[in-house]
Amino acid sequence: MATQPSQADAVIIGLGGIVGASVAHHLIERGWTNLVGLDASAIPTDVGSTAHASDFCFMTSHDRMACYTTTYSRHFYESMGHYHRVGGVEIARVGDEARLAELQRKVASGKAFGTNVSMIDADQVVEYFPLIERELVLGGMWDPDAGLVVPRSQRVAGALIEHALESGHLRAFADTPVQDIDVQAGRVHGVHTARGYIATPIVILACGIWGPLPAAMAGVALPLMPVEHPLMFFGPFDTFAGTGKEIGYPLMRDQGNSAYMRDTGDPTSTEGGLLEWGYYETTQPRLVHPRDILPRDRARLSPSMRDLEADQIAEPFERAVELTPALGELGWDEKHSFNGLLSVTSDGGSLIGEAPETRGLWCCEAVWVKDGPGMGKILADWITDGRTAMDPCAIDIARFYPVQKTPHHVYGRCLEIARKIYDPPVHPREPFESGRNLRRSPFWSRESELGGYFMEAAGWERAHGYASNETRLAHYLEQVPERPVEWDARHFWRVSNAEQLTMSDDVGMINLSHFAIFDISGHDAEALLERLSVARVGGDTPLGKGVYTHFLDAFGGVHSDLTIVRLAADTYRVICGGDTGHRDLMWITRQAEDFGLTRWHLEDRTDSLATLGLWGPNARRTLQALADEPEGLSDERFPFATAREIRVRGLPVWAFRISYVGEQGWELYVPFSYGLTLWDMLFEAGVPPVGIETYANSRRLEKSLRLQNVDLLTDYNLVEAGLARPRVKAVDFHGKAAHLEQRARDRQPAYLCTLVMEQHLDASLDNQAQARYPVGQSPLLDPESGEVPVDSLGRRSYTTSIAYGPSLGRNIALGYLPTEYAEQGRTLLLEYFGKHYPLSVAAVGYRALYDEENTRPRS
């Protein structure tokens, strides 16, 4: 028996699965030479999901990162000779026009994010997969790059581990569960096993369905749960006997039935001449807590393979037999059919990155076989360079606030995600039903009384509009067009646009209590924020001055956008967007540690300060009527981008003169206990509430304002985003060298442009032209070639944001375009549900289409 070493540069827990093996491989590629891999089972695993996975690889989803990691993984498997690119079809059944539309939308996502899918008709579907009944098929989508990892991902994991062992840079220990993770002062120091202690600064979790258990040893909560996935086998199926193939037909997805199907090739192949049918439960998915997974000696097949109950699949299986009668004609191999366990998370995304609770504890969890090598590369690059090939905001484990990782919240959200793995199509604005009313501002009761249409972000309930305004603002509502197509109108309320119009004519108030607010003070406060910020926030910056700024990564990519207000010589208020707040908090605290700055203090004011935006041409007049010292609110005495405490009928209010909506006014901050008083004062003064839709979407696009993690990404620099400052401050800041190099270029590879739709009528709907109001991200096309423009760095053009602007009466979008396309007046096409709509470039870089003074961007 090999001796377990006492020290390693990194320890990988869960080495035996495809994810752990991929992490080890890519770390060694990046120069790591002293790795230890542990697994509680065999290596490669004989009990984890990798041991029984279907090994499907479909390339396309509505997730940019997933398209990248799946495409990378496909190339990786192919380079190893372990991939059969047999192709795959996804079908829509007769009568399911919504599914066909979803496939059209998925083709658009493929174009936007770089995959090769296309629509096919029913005859082509049957040509690719002849087991299907032609009269039941409406149409389909063809993915020529889809395929199967062969002979199994388990074998690929074994090959990767064997190669890593041969390199001498990895030592592996099977049947060696981790007994504890040694954490001291919030940092990993090592791991305990029955073989002894391994000192290490880095522990990487790649444990799949068991992930929450070792994470808890390190004080980390993973918002992940395993879910059962029925998988059945039918045979014998000897169509491909004698071919030696692992699979003969393309893969087939029947997502309207939440199911998929494939053959297993030659009877002498790995799986042995069968038809495989899998299903994801859509009503009552069976979640399993990791601690309830059976040990190896008690499981009939394997701990990750649970017994299948017939009632789970009765109705969907009946529908499956209608579509593919061969399933009913062949015998069901009950002995080998099972419920496989797979991981789902509380928002459907993978969990990658350094855990916010514990330094040195890295996660690569909730990753499917199709993404395994790609996610392994993402993690290896992140640990090695501090950066990934694509902005990881959607998979960063730091995206969750602690309140979003409680057991009850995680269970409810994972249950919803499990219901939607395949069906139904998920709308880009789809709200969660569970985990609601988690974070409510003090204004919530008043908003509810007014019929607030609530959506949720970062746990906060946010009203996008108010039913009471449908009567109150009826004359404005008449100016807002109807959205005749249900998909465009779903989770949107016309009254939101009417509220914007009244705010622009008069005044309105918007609940902004979702802001993440951090007060940073102490000896090192200025040094810390100067080291992080592109803009000058310390030095001679006056007290009460607010500065819009950015944090960059070391390569000049945009990590954060935020506002910093100097409260005192050594005290600053940092105001971030709600969605980005927790990642920003982690960035601040961990960069401070890396900079060696210790004499500072952070007070999280997010849950104690409520915020109302008061904006419109009559905002000053309205506030002066209530203020104890109205003359103090004049333009001369209270200039733009300054903040100070005022009194409103005796109520202490911290007022920040700033705007995200192109109208003059203030953000008004009060302790939660004063919130209702402030709301009632303004409401009684005739100020109508305006929903967050105006702030976050419609007016933001009219002002060409960028949203972090959507329009602003580490993939792009500040010059490309149109947000570079006129001069670079003398003080050093993180990413400055890269930023200077980027500014020195004659031209950038791409520029963020504002585009407007020149025509938005679809004449093919109900035989009459109907106006479309696109939602979500869509590809931008060259009208001559029909291809997506790609810049010199390989980045593709798509609408990062899009919304209808009622003040301008246009659909407005943001999108990065290669330099040669980034010219005002240039025409492109937007693809939306298979149709093309002309857009023109209205502005290159930052230039507001709706232009008022006293505005600045902030997410």
Order of alpha helices (4+ residues) and beta strands (2+ residues): beta-alpha-beta-beta-alpha-beta-beta-alpha-beta-alpha-beta-beta-alpha-beta-beta-beta-beta-beta-alpha-beta-beta-beta-beta-beta-alpha-alpha-beta-beta-beta-beta-alpha-alpha-alpha-beta-beta-alpha-alpha-alpha-alpha-beta-beta-alpha-beta-beta-beta-alpha-beta-beta-alpha-beta-beta-beta-alpha-alpha-alpha-beta-beta-beta-beta-beta-beta-beta-beta
